[in-house]
């Protein structure tokens, strides 16, 4: 049976001028080829490496928003939305894209993607996360929740490439498009400046990221009443404990298997000073 055009979308690998068709029951260059086609420094080209000939005059727009406002800076650990829009003229049939967010000199994944929109999925390529389509999409606008990375991550670079197709079961007559330069989100320098004194002592969280257990090792904390809290990025308390320390050193093991993946904060206070440490739950 002839499969739908989007069963092949972004499934083509070009080498030495020869086009190889990779059959699969799902779409996406990452899933079929193990390939980054976003145009990032880690990629092997874009959708335009194999698809061409369309007359859809494609436009790809990627914006990071908070509510109705587009942002150019992020607060570490805060949740935003990535809005992806593919626009085309002359009666396009279906749409798809691949997107990633990178930071640092080594181009590591920046932040955490939330649930992908219907017909899309999150995949892992070379320890970096991507969002790409898994089934045909007849709509052209998509929203992806995204939690900003921890403090000190620096600027985040969003790369994306898309395809507007005529659904003719071939690579001709399609219109590829990609961002000619990444969308850059700078880190807010003043994101965690506070007038409250910092609690004395050394506190370590390990491992980071955590999986099912949060381990806290604290040394040289003030002796007396201390309040420990773990909060998510919305400020909701996931765990809390009040401890009357009689020794300055302590170790805590906190079950974390029921927490959703994302960025969390450990907060320790004696009501006079506070210490806050960010960590990630996989």
N, C-alpha and C positions, 0 to 999 in steps of 0.2 A: 504494500500500500504506500502510495506517495505521502510522505510526511509533510506537515505544515511548514511553511517557510521559516517560521521562527524556531522549528526544531533544529534548524541548521544555523540560525543567526549567530554570528560571531564565532563559528566553529571552523574557520578556514585557516590553514597554515600555509604560508607562501615560502617556498624555498627554491632557489635556482630557477625562478620563473615558472615552476610547476605548482599547480594548485591542488592541494590535497583536501578532499571532503571528509570530515570526521563525523561519522554517523553517531547520533545519540538521541536519547529520549527527552533531553532537556537542552535548554539554550545556555549560552554563556561561555566566553572565551576562557575564563578561569576554570570552569568545570570541565570543558572539553579538551583544552590545550594546556592547561596549567599556565596560562599566559596573562600577563598584565598588558592590556591594550588601552590603558588610560592616557598614554602619552607621558607618563612619569619617567624619571630617570631609570627606573627599574624595568620599564616596559620593552616590548619588542615591536613597537609601532602602534598603530591605532586600527580602528575598523576599516579605515581607508587603505590599509595594506592589501586588502583583497576585494572589498566591495566598492563599486563605482557605477557611474552611468545614470544615476538618478537625476531627476529634475525637480526635487522638492525644496531646493533653496534652504537647507537646514540651518537652524539656529539652536545652540545649546546654551542654557543659562543655569548656573549653579549659584545659589545664594544661601548664606547662613543667617538665620533669623531667630529672634526672640519675640514671640507674640507676632505683632504685625511689623516689627522693625528689623531691618537688615543691620547686622552688626559687623564691625571690622576688628573688634577686639573681643577676647573671651576671658571670662573669669574661671580659673581652674576649678574643675569639678562641677561646673554648672551645666545644666542641660539646655541644648538648643535644638533647632530643626534645620536639616539640610533640605532645601527645596530645589528639585531638579526639574527643568522644563525643556522639552524638545518641541520645536515648532517647525512646521513645514507647509509648503504650499502645494497645489496641484493634487489634492486628494490622496495623501499618504494613508497607508493601511495599518501598519504596526510600528511599534517603537521598542527600543531597548538601549541600555547603557551599562557601563561599568565605572565605578567610582572608588577612590581611596583617599585617605587622609594621612599625610606623612609629616614627620618633624625630625629635626636634628640632622647632623652631618651624615648619619648612617641611614637616613630615610626610614625610620621606624614608624610603625603604626601610631597615630596620635589620637588619643581619646577612645571612646567606646561607642560603636554603632548600636542603636536600639533595634527593635523589631523592624525588619525590612517590609516595605509595602507589599500588598498582594501581588503574586507573580514574580517576586524578586527574592533573593536570599543573600545571606552573608557567607563568604567563603574565605579560606585561608590559603595564601600563596607565599611561600618562603617566609613564614612566620609574620606575615602582614595581612591585614583584613581588608576585604573588598565587598562592595555591594554590586550585584549584577542580576540581570533578569534570569528567570528560570522557565517562564512560560510566555506565550505571546501577550503583548499589551496593546490594547486598542486605545488606551488613554495616553496622554502625553505629559502629564504633570504628576510628580511624585514627591512624597515627604518622608524623610528618614530621621528619626530621633538620633541625637548625637550628644554624648557627654564629653565635655572638654577634658583634656588631660590634666595631670597634677601640676602643681606650681613648679616652675623652673623648666618646663618643656620647651619654651620658646615659641616662635611662630609656627603655625600649622599651615601646610600647603595641601589644597584639595585639587586632585587631578581627576578628569572625567572624559570619557569619549562615548559617543552614542551612534545609533544607526536608525534611519527612517527607511522603511522598506515597502516595496510594492507587493510583497507576499507572492512572488512568482516562482518560488522554489529554485532560485539561482542567485548568483552574486551580482548579476547585472541589473541595472535599473534601480539600484539602492543609493541612498545619499548618506555617507558617513560624515560625522562632524566630531570635533574635539575642542577642548579649551586650548587656545593658543598659548596661554600662560596660566599658571595655577591661580586659584582663588586663595588669597593669603589672609589668615586671621592671626593678628598679633596677640600676644599675652598681655593682659592688663597688669601693669607694673604695680599698681596700688591695690591689687585684689585682696591681699590678706594683711594689709597694714592695720594695726589695732593700737589703741591707746591703753589697753589693759596690759599690765606687766606679764612677762612670760614666766610660767612656773619653773622653778629651779629643778634641776635633775636631768638625767639622761634616760630617754625612753626609746626602745627599739621595737619595731614590728617585724616579724619574720614568719614565713617567707613573705615577700611582696613582689608580685601578686600572691594572694592567699587562695586556697581552694575550699577546704572544708573546716579548717581550724585557724583561728586568729591567735597567735602567740605574742604576748607582750612581756618584755623584760624591762624593768625599770630600776634604775640605780640612783641613789642620792636624792630621792624625793623628800619633800618636807614630811616630817612625822606629824600625824594627827588625822583629821577628817578630810578625806579626798573623795571626789565624785568622778567616776569614770563613765563615759558615754561613747557609744558608736552611733553616728548619724549618717544618713544617706545624703545625696546631693540636694534633696528637698528640705533638709533639716529635720526629718522624722527620726525618732530615736529607735534604733534597732536592738540595742542592748544597753543596760545601765546597771551600775553597781556602786554602792556607797561603801567605802572602806575606811576603817579606823586604823591607820598604819602605826605600828609600834616600832617598825624597822624601816630604814630608808630604802631597802631593796626588796623587790617582790617580783614574782612571775605569775602571769595569768594565762590560762588556756580557755578560749571562748569558742564554742561551736558556731560555725558560720555556714554550714551546708544549706540552710534554708534561705539564705540571703540571695537576692538577685544579683547577677553580674553587674558591676559598675564601680564607681568611685565612692569611697566612704571616708569618714573622718573620725579618728579617735580624739576625744576631748577629755582632758584631765584638769580639774580645777579644785582649789581649796577656798573658793569664793573671794579670794584676793588676787590671785594670778591664774593664768590659764596656759595650757600647752595643747596645741592642735597638730595632729599628724595625719596626712592623707595617705591612703593605701587603696589598692585595687583588688576587687574580688572577681576571679575568673568564673 
